[in-house]
């Protein structure tokens, strides 16, 4: 099998990114809005974030002629640099937040998730001032992938969610 092609997402990819986000999130939970409305909202918000540089995204495509190539984009990942406050000690001043690593179920087990994650993590390595940590929230069943790439629990990161009434 030929390797997967991972490339930065471009504005023309945003409609497919919206479709994949819908697939990813509605596989585990019932949607609270209609698909067309969600995809329009996604295209506007994420299109603006990608164009403005506050988020970066990468997509995975299978090479022409390979099994599944007709499916087009089969996975994606997003990353955003989160600046820390200026620091007077020797410590990098940003984090990399990795989010929404998703590969369509019919294309899993081929190293596509690994290739996408590597692209996002390369952003952290390319930063001139370095990155203190790459952070993410793992979905059930995905922790093994992240552990293979050096992620693990941290005693420093705490989470508090708002109380929903």
Secondary structure as a PSIPRED ss2 file (coil, helix, strand):
# PSIPRED VFORMAT (PSIPRED V4.0)

   1 X C   1.000  0.000  0.000
   2 X C   1.000  0.000  0.000
   3 X C   1.000  0.000  0.000
   4 X C   1.000  0.000  0.000
   5 X E   0.000  0.000  1.000
   6 X E   0.000  0.000  1.000
   7 X E   0.000  0.000  1.000
   8 X E   0.000  0.000  1.000
   9 X C   1.000  0.000  0.000
  10 X C   1.000  0.000  0.000
  11 X H   0.000  1.000  0.000
  12 X H   0.000  1.000  0.000
  13 X H   0.000  1.000  0.000
  14 X H   0.000  1.000  0.000
  15 X H   0.000  1.000  0.000
  16 X H   0.000  1.000  0.000
  17 X H   0.000  1.000  0.000
  18 X H   0.000  1.000  0.000
  19 X H   0.000  1.000  0.000
  20 X H   0.000  1.000  0.000
  21 X H   0.000  1.000  0.000
  22 X H   0.000  1.000  0.000
  23 X H   0.000  1.000  0.000
  24 X H   0.000  1.000  0.000
  25 X H   0.000  1.000  0.000
  26 X H   0.000  1.000  0.000
  27 X C   1.000  0.000  0.000
  28 X C   1.000  0.000  0.000
  29 X C   1.000  0.000  0.000
  30 X C   1.000  0.000  0.000
  31 X C   1.000  0.000  0.000
  32 X C   1.000  0.000  0.000
  33 X C   1.000  0.000  0.000
  34 X C   1.000  0.000  0.000
  35 X H   0.000  1.000  0.000
  36 X H   0.000  1.000  0.000
  37 X H   0.000  1.000  0.000
  38 X H   0.000  1.000  0.000
  39 X H   0.000  1.000  0.000
  40 X H   0.000  1.000  0.000
  41 X H   0.000  1.000  0.000
  42 X H   0.000  1.000  0.000
  43 X H   0.000  1.000  0.000
  44 X H   0.000  1.000  0.000
  45 X H   0.000  1.000  0.000
  46 X H   0.000  1.000  0.000
  47 X H   0.000  1.000  0.000
  48 X H   0.000  1.000  0.000
  49 X H   0.000  1.000  0.000
  50 X H   0.000  1.000  0.000
  51 X H   0.000  1.000  0.000
  52 X H   0.000  1.000  0.000
  53 X C   1.000  0.000  0.000
  54 X C   1.000  0.000  0.000
  55 X C   1.000  0.000  0.000
  56 X E   0.000  0.000  1.000
  57 X E   0.000  0.000  1.000
  58 X E   0.000  0.000  1.000
  59 X E   0.000  0.000  1.000
  60 X E   0.000  0.000  1.000
  61 X E   0.000  0.000  1.000
  62 X C   1.000  0.000  0.000
  63 X C   1.000  0.000  0.000
  64 X C   1.000  0.000  0.000
  65 X C   1.000  0.000  0.000
  66 X C   1.000  0.000  0.000
  67 X C   1.000  0.000  0.000
  68 X C   1.000  0.000  0.000
  69 X H   0.000  1.000  0.000
  70 X H   0.000  1.000  0.000
  71 X H   0.000  1.000  0.000
  72 X C   1.000  0.000  0.000
  73 X E   0.000  0.000  1.000
  74 X E   0.000  0.000  1.000
  75 X E   0.000  0.000  1.000
  76 X E   0.000  0.000  1.000
  77 X E   0.000  0.000  1.000
  78 X E   0.000  0.000  1.000
  79 X E   0.000  0.000  1.000
  80 X E   0.000  0.000  1.000
  81 X E   0.000  0.000  1.000
  82 X E   0.000  0.000  1.000
  83 X E   0.000  0.000  1.000
  84 X C   1.000  0.000  0.000
  85 X C   1.000  0.000  0.000
  86 X C   1.000  0.000  0.000
  87 X C   1.000  0.000  0.000
  88 X C   1.000  0.000  0.000
  89 X C   1.000  0.000  0.000
  90 X C   1.000  0.000  0.000
  91 X C   1.000  0.000  0.000
  92 X C   1.000  0.000  0.000
  93 X C   1.000  0.000  0.000
  94 X E   0.000  0.000  1.000
  95 X E   0.000  0.000  1.000
  96 X E   0.000  0.000  1.000
  97 X E   0.000  0.000  1.000
  98 X E   0.000  0.000  1.000
  99 X E   0.000  0.000  1.000
 100 X E   0.000  0.000  1.000
 101 X E   0.000  0.000  1.000
 102 X E   0.000  0.000  1.000
 103 X E   0.000  0.000  1.000
 104 X C   1.000  0.000  0.000
 105 X H   0.000  1.000  0.000
 106 X H   0.000  1.000  0.000
 107 X H   0.000  1.000  0.000
 108 X C   1.000  0.000  0.000
 109 X C   1.000  0.000  0.000
 110 X C   1.000  0.000  0.000
 111 X C   1.000  0.000  0.000
 112 X H   0.000  1.000  0.000
 113 X H   0.000  1.000  0.000
 114 X H   0.000  1.000  0.000
 115 X H   0.000  1.000  0.000
 116 X H   0.000  1.000  0.000
 117 X H   0.000  1.000  0.000
 118 X H   0.000  1.000  0.000
 119 X H   0.000  1.000  0.000
 120 X H   0.000  1.000  0.000
 121 X H   0.000  1.000  0.000
 122 X H   0.000  1.000  0.000
 123 X H   0.000  1.000  0.000
 124 X H   0.000  1.000  0.000
 125 X H   0.000  1.000  0.000
 126 X H   0.000  1.000  0.000
 127 X C   1.000  0.000  0.000
 128 X C   1.000  0.000  0.000
 129 X C   1.000  0.000  0.000
 130 X C   1.000  0.000  0.000
 131 X C   1.000  0.000  0.000
 132 X C   1.000  0.000  0.000
 133 X E   0.000  0.000  1.000
 134 X E   0.000  0.000  1.000
 135 X E   0.000  0.000  1.000
 136 X C   1.000  0.000  0.000
 137 X C   1.000  0.000  0.000
 138 X C   1.000  0.000  0.000
 139 X C   1.000  0.000  0.000
 140 X C   1.000  0.000  0.000
 141 X C   1.000  0.000  0.000
 142 X C   1.000  0.000  0.000
 143 X H   0.000  1.000  0.000
 144 X H   0.000  1.000  0.000
 145 X H   0.000  1.000  0.000
 146 X H   0.000  1.000  0.000
 147 X H   0.000  1.000  0.000
 148 X C   1.000  0.000  0.000
 149 X C   1.000  0.000  0.000
 150 X C   1.000  0.000  0.000
 151 X C   1.000  0.000  0.000
 152 X C   1.000  0.000  0.000
 153 X C   1.000  0.000  0.000
 154 X C   1.000  0.000  0.000
 155 X C   1.000  0.000  0.000
 156 X C   1.000  0.000  0.000
 157 X C   1.000  0.000  0.000
 158 X C   1.000  0.000  0.000
 159 X C   1.000  0.000  0.000
 160 X C   1.000  0.000  0.000
 161 X C   1.000  0.000  0.000
 162 X C   1.000  0.000  0.000
 163 X C   1.000  0.000  0.000
 164 X C   1.000  0.000  0.000
 165 X C   1.000  0.000  0.000
